[in-house]
Amino acid sequence: MIAWFTVAEVGVATLAGLVCIVLGLAGRRPGDVSVGVLALVELLLIAQIVVAIVQPLVGNPPTGDLLEFWTYLVSAALLPLGGIVWAFVDRGRWSVVVMGVLALAVAVMVYRMHVIWTIQGA
């Protein structure tokens, strides 16, 4: 995977997580900002799915376990969606904190996917 894309994605997911956690601890209910940052994380994950499909076709196959990579990618793509749905159902301030924790989990998963794709030997 492209290193700068991974760094950007981890950065956005981490920033989104911190924004949501701070807003939640400040007593804010889910709003446009908290849902928007998770939507941005989801868009980046969708872009990563496209990149993961194209990269082997252009000669950049993963160096690690492909099943593990796709498991992380699918899980990471489902977490922000789950957080957004929960925010609309719950509408409480703790749902914003949960969205933040989910975004931080996505950041860890994206880093792990980068390790599987570029660093880890088969």
N, C-alpha and C positions, 0 to 999 in steps of 0.2 A: 504494500500500500504506500501511497505517497506520504512521506514523513510530515510535510507541512500541513497536509489535510488532517492527519491524525492529531497533530499538535493543536490545530484549530478546533477540531471536534472535541478533544479532551478539555480544552480551555473553555469553549462555549458551554459544555455540559457542567463543568465545575462552577463557572460563573452563574449559570442558571440555577444550580443547586444552592449556591450561597444566597442568591437573590430570594429564592423561594423560602429558604430557612429563615432569613432575616425578616422577611415580610410576615411569615407565620408567627415567629416569636414576638413580633411587634403587634400582634393582634389583628392583622389584616386578613380579611377573607379572600378567597380566590378571586382574582380580577384579571383584567386584560394583560397586565404585565406578567403575572405568574403563569398564566396559561400560555401566553405568547412565547415565553422563553422555553417552555417545554415543547411547544410546536416547532420552534427553531431547531431544537435538538432532534426532534423526529424527522424534520426535513434533511438534516445532515446525515442521519442514519439511512434514510432512503437513498440519498446520494451515494453513501458508502455501499449499499447493496448493489447499485448500478456499477460502481467501480470494481467491486469484488467479482462481478460477472464478467466485466470487460478485461480486467487485468490478465487472467490466464490466456485469453485470446490474443493478446498482444505480446505474449512471451514473458510475463512476470507471474509465474505460479507461486503459490504459498510454499514456505519451507517447512511448515508444521502441519499438524493434523487438520485436514479440511473440515471434518465433521465437528471438531471442537470449535473451529472458527465460526461456522454457520450457526452452531448452537448459541454461541455468544451473540452473534449478530441478530438472530431472530429474537432472543430474549431481550436484548437491548432495545430492539425496535418496539417490543410490546410494553416495556415499562413506562415510557412517557405517555403512551395511549391510555394505559391503566390509570396513571396519575391524573390525567385530564378528565377521564370519565368519573373518577372518584371525586374530583373537585366539583364537578357539576352535580353529582348526587349528594355529596355531604355538605358543601358550601360552608364548612366550618374553618376556623383558622388552622386547625391541626392538619387539615388536608393539604394546606400549602406547605407545611413542614414535611409531610409525606412526599409531596411532589419534589421537594428539594433533595430529600434523601434518595429518591429514585433517580434523579438527575446525577447525583454523585456516584451512584452505583453504575449508571451508564458510562460515566467517565472512566471508571475502573475497567469495565468490560471493553471499552474501545481501546484502552492501552493494552489490555491482554490480547485483543485481536491483532493489534499491530505487532506484538511480540510473536504471535503464532505465524503471521504472514511473512515477516522479514527476518527475525532473529533466530527463532527456535528451529533447530535442525529436525529433519524427518526421522 
